[in-house]
Amino acid sequence: MVMSTPRENMDGKAVAFCCLSCAASDLNFYMLIPFFPAVAKAKKLPNIWVGAIFAQTQLAALFTTPFVAYLNR
């Protein structure tokens, strides 16, 4: 029987926590998608700004992905 060290056990919990927090963050953003364009149109927000608001999440993921690999060394 192989016993895991506390460090190995903590790494699994950290990965699970990161996965759950990312899922909660994505769920928060994707719950906004069906409702936001109608609200923005009612407030006379230009379509370009609606697109920019939706694109910012994808751009943030694109620019932060290389740093995550560096931080997980």
C-alpha positions as CSV (number, residue, x, y, z in Angstrom):
1,M,0.0,0.0,0.0
2,V,1.5,3.3,-1.0
3,M,0.8,6.3,1.2
4,S,0.6,9.7,-0.4
5,T,2.5,12.6,1.1
6,P,0.6,15.7,2.3
7,R,2.1,17.7,-0.6
8,E,0.8,15.2,-3.2
9,N,-2.7,15.3,-1.6
10,M,-2.6,19.1,-1.5
11,D,-1.7,19.4,-5.2
12,G,-4.8,17.4,-6.2
13,K,-7.0,19.6,-4.0
14,A,-5.5,22.7,-5.5
15,V,-6.2,21.5,-9.0
16,A,-9.8,20.6,-8.1
17,F,-10.2,24.0,-6.5
18,C,-8.9,25.8,-9.6
19,C,-11.1,23.7,-11.9
20,L,-14.2,24.5,-9.8
21,S,-13.4,28.2,-9.5
22,C,-12.9,28.4,-13.3
23,A,-16.2,26.6,-13.9
24,A,-18.0,29.1,-11.5
25,S,-16.4,32.0,-13.3
26,D,-17.4,30.8,-16.7
27,L,-20.9,30.0,-15.6
28,N,-21.2,33.6,-14.3
29,F,-20.1,35.0,-17.6
30,Y,-22.2,32.6,-19.7
31,M,-25.3,33.4,-17.7
32,L,-24.9,37.0,-18.7
33,I,-24.8,36.3,-22.5
34,P,-28.6,35.7,-23.1
35,F,-29.7,38.8,-21.2
36,F,-27.0,41.5,-21.8
37,P,-27.6,42.4,-25.4
38,A,-31.3,43.3,-24.7
39,V,-30.4,45.4,-21.7
40,A,-27.6,47.1,-23.6
41,K,-29.9,47.9,-26.5
42,A,-32.5,49.4,-24.0
43,K,-29.7,51.6,-22.7
44,K,-28.7,52.6,-26.2
45,L,-25.2,51.1,-25.9
46,P,-23.6,50.6,-29.4
47,N,-23.2,47.1,-30.7
48,I,-19.4,47.5,-30.8
49,W,-19.3,47.9,-27.0
50,V,-21.5,44.8,-26.5
51,G,-19.0,42.9,-28.6
52,A,-16.0,44.4,-26.7
53,I,-17.5,43.3,-23.4
54,F,-18.0,39.8,-24.6
55,A,-14.5,39.7,-26.2
56,Q,-12.7,40.9,-23.1
57,T,-13.1,37.5,-21.3
58,Q,-11.6,35.7,-24.3
59,L,-8.8,38.2,-24.6
60,A,-8.0,37.9,-20.9
61,A,-7.8,34.1,-21.2
62,L,-5.5,34.5,-24.3
63,F,-3.1,36.8,-22.6
64,T,-3.0,35.1,-19.2
65,T,-2.6,31.5,-20.4
66,P,1.2,31.7,-20.9
67,F,1.8,33.1,-17.4
68,V,-0.2,30.3,-15.8
69,A,2.4,27.8,-17.1
70,Y,5.2,29.9,-15.7
71,L,3.5,30.3,-12.3
72,N,2.9,26.5,-12.0
73,R,6.6,25.5,-12.1
